[in-house]
Amino acid sequence: MTIAVKNPTAAPDIRTPSLVFGLVAVAALLAAPFAFYPVFLMNILCFALFACAFNLLIGYVGLLSFGHAAFFGGAAYFTAHAVKEWGWEPLTGILLGVAGAAGIGLVVGFLAIRRQGIYFSMITLALGQMFAFICLQVPFTHGEDGIQGVPRGRMLGIFDLSEPLTMYYVTLAIFLFGFFAIWRIVNSPFGNILKAIRENENRAVSLGYRVDRYKLGAFVMSAALAGLAGGTKAIIFQFATLTDVQWQMSGEVILMTLLGGIGTMVGPVVGAGLVVTLQHYLAASDFPVTVLIGVIFVICVLVFRKGIVGEILALLNRPSKKV
């Protein structure tokens, strides 16, 4: 007779709690605009999607990009120009921004993935700054004034985006679509290869995988999803400026991802929510927001080495000690 013995060191199955947490989070997001300012919530959702797109690259491929603002801000410019100057419908304008960000990502990625480590990061920073300079010079961006007064219009001819609640739920739908796309990429055979490249690139090469192609594909996907966030932001706030393409924006999304937890699905969302909330509620105070964010970042690095969500997941996955 065989007796099944449960291994006390086995990690607990957290799939069911994760599903429950996801449903509760979606329900909370659906009810959130009745308790908080919708524009504030939409700002969080845009940066959360931006951080998730960045995390797809650094967390699952191991590539640190210092130029992701080019895709975020570039998509904002493309979307704002198409909607305001060409009279495009908002969703079509956002899709143009996504396509433009993917195109920029293809060029930047093709040049950058030929190098590794800090050299890769420096190339993305240099190309990102070049793109920011182009945005300053070309006529359609209107230089330092940016593109202002972008009409929200009616999405698909049905949804009036001038209504704050309608705009919020459209933004929420875009965020959930982007989040699901990232989840699907990570949990696909393609995502497993990306993880293998992150863990041991030489091993992946020895198994016959064309690593550069996978890295370029992930880079373009990350750029496109960052563009989805940037294009949506341009519709929400009705403008696109140089702030969206400068290197400070790239640093900000890195900070959000590090605070939440690199390589986790929810971590970038938590990090983006924390940073945007601090910026929003401390904007009118005399206390410098950047100093407080810096202090929180130092504390998280010292106490939460894996980020806030990363440490929580590590605690949940820690095997229980039973005698």
C-alpha positions in Angstrom: 0.0 0.0 0.0 1.3 3.4 -1.0 0.8 6.3 1.3 0.9 9.8 -0.2 2.9 12.1 1.9 2.7 15.8 1.5 6.0 17.5 1.1 6.1 20.2 3.9 8.7 22.2 2.0 6.6 22.5 -1.2 5.6 26.1 -2.1 1.9 26.8 -1.7 -0.3 27.0 -4.8 -1.2 30.7 -5.1 -3.1 30.5 -8.3 -6.6 30.6 -6.7 -5.7 33.5 -4.4 -4.2 35.3 -7.4 -7.4 34.9 -9.3 -9.5 36.1 -6.4 -7.1 39.1 -5.9 -7.4 39.9 -9.6 -11.2 39.9 -9.5 -11.2 42.1 -6.4 -8.7 44.5 -8.0 -10.9 44.8 -11.1 -14.0 45.4 -9.0 -12.1 48.1 -7.0 -11.0 49.8 -10.2 -14.5 49.8 -11.5 -15.8 51.5 -8.3 -12.7 53.8 -7.8 -13.9 56.9 -9.8 -16.8 57.2 -7.4 -14.4 57.7 -4.5 -11.4 59.4 -6.2 -10.8 62.1 -8.8 -11.1 60.3 -12.2 -8.2 62.2 -13.8 -5.9 61.2 -11.0 -6.9 57.5 -11.4 -6.4 57.7 -15.2 -2.9 59.1 -14.6 -2.1 56.2 -12.4 -3.4 53.7 -15.0 -1.3 55.3 -17.8 1.9 55.1 -15.8 1.1 51.7 -14.5 0.8 50.4 -18.1 4.0 52.2 -19.0 5.8 50.6 -16.0 4.4 47.2 -16.9 5.7 47.6 -20.5 9.1 48.5 -19.2 9.0 45.6 -16.8 8.4 43.2 -19.7 11.9 44.2 -21.0 13.9 44.4 -17.8 12.0 41.9 -15.7 11.7 39.1 -18.2 14.6 39.6 -20.6 17.1 41.4 -18.3 17.5 44.4 -20.6 17.7 47.8 -18.9 16.6 50.6 -21.2 17.3 54.2 -20.4 15.4 55.5 -23.4 11.8 54.2 -23.0 10.5 57.7 -22.8 11.0 57.9 -26.6 8.3 55.4 -27.1 6.0 56.8 -24.5 6.4 60.4 -25.6 6.7 59.6 -29.3 3.3 57.9 -29.2 1.8 60.8 -27.4 3.0 63.2 -30.1 1.8 60.9 -33.0 -1.6 60.5 -31.3 -2.0 64.2 -30.4 -1.1 65.3 -34.0 -3.4 62.8 -35.7 -6.4 63.6 -33.5 -5.9 67.4 -33.5 -4.5 68.2 -37.0 -6.0 65.4 -39.1 -9.2 65.0 -37.2 -8.8 61.3 -36.5 -11.0 59.3 -34.2 -9.3 58.9 -30.8 -8.9 55.1 -30.9 -7.4 55.3 -34.4 -5.0 58.0 -33.2 -3.9 55.9 -30.3 -3.3 52.9 -32.6 -1.2 55.2 -34.8 0.8 56.1 -31.6 1.3 52.4 -30.9 2.5 51.7 -34.4 4.8 54.7 -34.3 6.3 53.6 -31.0 6.8 50.1 -32.3 8.6 51.5 -35.3 10.9 53.6 -33.2 11.4 50.6 -31.0 12.4 48.5 -34.0 15.1 51.0 -35.0 16.4 51.5 -31.5 16.3 47.9 -30.6 18.0 46.8 -33.8 20.9 49.1 -33.0 21.0 48.5 -29.2 20.7 44.7 -28.9 24.0 44.2 -30.5 25.5 45.2 -27.2 25.0 43.9 -23.7 24.9 45.3 -20.1 25.7 48.9 -19.6 26.6 49.4 -23.3 23.0 48.5 -24.2 21.7 50.9 -21.6 23.9 53.7 -22.8 22.9 53.2 -26.5 19.2 53.4 -25.6 19.9 56.6 -23.5 21.8 58.2 -26.4 19.1 57.3 -29.0 16.4 58.4 -26.7 18.0 61.8 -26.2 18.5 62.1 -30.0 14.7 61.5 -30.4 14.0 64.1 -27.8 16.1 66.6 -29.7 14.3 65.8 -32.9 11.0 66.4 -31.1 12.3 69.8 -30.1 13.2 70.7 -33.7 10.6 69.3 -36.0 7.6 71.7 -36.7 4.7 69.4 -36.0 5.6 69.0 -32.3 5.5 72.8 -31.8 8.8 72.8 -29.9 8.7 73.7 -26.3 5.0 74.6 -26.4 4.1 71.0 -27.4 0.7 70.0 -29.0 -2.0 71.5 -26.8 -5.8 71.5 -27.0 -6.1 67.9 -28.3 -9.9 67.1 -28.6 -11.0 63.9 -26.9 -13.9 63.5 -29.3 -16.0 60.3 -29.5 -14.4 57.0 -29.6 -15.8 54.7 -32.3 -18.4 57.4 -32.8 -20.2 56.1 -29.6 -18.4 57.0 -26.4 -18.2 60.7 -25.6 -14.7 61.0 -24.0 -15.4 64.5 -22.8 -17.3 62.8 -20.0 -14.8 62.0 -17.2 -16.4 58.7 -16.2 -16.6 57.6 -19.8 -12.9 58.5 -20.3 -12.0 56.7 -17.2 -13.6 53.4 -18.2 -12.1 53.6 -21.6 -8.7 54.1 -20.0 -9.4 51.2 -17.7 -10.3 49.0 -20.6 -7.0 50.0 -22.4 -5.0 49.3 -19.3 -6.6 45.9 -18.7 -6.0 45.0 -22.4 -2.3 46.0 -22.1 -1.9 44.2 -18.8 -3.5 41.0 -20.2 -1.3 41.2 -23.3 1.8 41.4 -21.1 0.6 38.5 -19.0 -0.1 36.4 -22.1 3.4 37.2 -23.5 5.1 36.3 -20.2 3.1 33.0 -19.9 3.6 31.8 -23.5 6.4 29.7 -25.0 7.9 32.9 -26.3 7.9 34.3 -22.7 9.6 31.1 -21.5 12.4 31.6 -24.0 12.8 35.2 -22.8 13.2 34.0 -19.2 15.7 31.5 -20.4 17.7 34.3 -22.1 17.5 36.4 -18.9 18.8 33.5 -16.8 21.6 32.3 -19.1 21.9 33.8 -22.6 24.8 31.6 -23.6 22.8 28.5 -22.6 19.9 29.7 -24.8 22.3 30.2 -27.7 23.7 26.7 -27.3 20.2 25.3 -27.5 19.8 26.8 -30.9 17.7 29.9 -30.2 18.4 33.0 -32.2 18.6 35.2 -29.1 18.9 38.5 -30.9 15.6 38.0 -32.7 13.8 37.2 -29.4 15.3 40.1 -27.7 14.4 42.4 -30.6 10.8 41.1 -30.6 10.5 41.7 -26.8 12.0 45.2 -27.3 9.4 46.1 -30.0 6.5 44.7 -27.9 7.6 46.7 -24.9 7.9 49.8 -27.0 4.5 49.3 -28.5 2.8 48.8 -25.1 4.7 51.9 -23.8 3.2 53.7 -26.8 -0.2 52.5 -25.9 0.2 54.2 -22.5 1.6 57.4 -24.1 -1.1 57.7 -26.7 -3.8 57.2 -24.1 -2.2 59.8 -21.9 -2.3 62.4 -24.7 -6.0 61.9 -25.1 -6.7 62.1 -21.4 -4.7 65.3 -20.7 -5.2 66.7 -24.2 -1.6 67.6 -24.8 1.8 66.1 -25.6 5.0 67.9 -24.5 8.8 67.5 -24.3 8.4 66.2 -20.8 7.1 62.9 -22.1 10.2 62.2 -24.2 13.0 63.5 -21.9 15.3 61.2 -20.0 13.7 62.1 -16.7 10.6 60.2 -17.8 12.7 57.1 -18.4 14.2 57.5 -15.0 10.8 57.8 -13.5 9.5 54.6 -15.0 12.6 52.8 -13.8 11.9 54.1 -10.3 8.3 52.9 -10.4 9.4 49.4 -11.5 12.1 49.1 -8.9 9.8 50.2 -6.1 7.1 47.8 -7.0 9.3 44.8 -7.9 11.1 43.9 -11.1 9.9 40.6 -12.7 6.5 40.7 -11.1 3.2 41.3 -12.8 1.6 43.6 -10.2 4.8 45.3 -8.9 5.0 48.0 -11.6 1.3 48.8 -11.0 2.0 49.3 -7.2 5.1 51.3 -7.9 3.4 53.6 -10.4 0.5 54.1 -8.0 2.8 55.0 -5.1 4.9 57.5 -7.1 1.9 59.2 -8.8 0.0 59.4 -5.5 2.9 61.1 -3.8 3.4 63.5 -6.7 -0.3 64.3 -6.7 -1.0 64.8 -3.0 2.3 66.6 -2.2 2.3 68.9 -5.3 0.8 71.7 -3.4 2.9 71.3 -0.3 6.2 73.1 0.5 7.9 69.7 1.0 9.9 68.7 -2.1 8.3 65.6 -3.6 11.5 64.4 -5.2 13.2 64.3 -1.8 10.4 62.2 -0.3 10.4 59.8 -3.2 14.1 59.5 -2.9 13.9 58.6 0.8 11.2 56.0 0.1 13.3 54.6 -2.7 16.3 54.3 -0.4 14.2 52.6 2.3 12.7 50.1 -0.2 16.2 49.3 -1.5 17.4 48.6 2.0 14.4 46.9 3.4 12.6 45.5 0.3 15.4 44.3 -1.9 13.0 42.7 -4.3 10.6 45.6 -4.3 7.3 45.8 -2.4 5.4 43.1 -4.3 8.5 41.0 -4.8 9.1 40.8 -1.1 5.4 39.9 -0.5 5.6 37.1 -3.1 8.8 35.8 -1.6 7.2 35.7 1.8 4.1 33.8 0.4 6.3 31.3 -1.4 8.5 30.7 1.6 8.1 27.1 2.6 6.4 26.6 6.0 8.5 25.0 8.7 6.4 22.1 10.2 7.7 19.5 12.6 
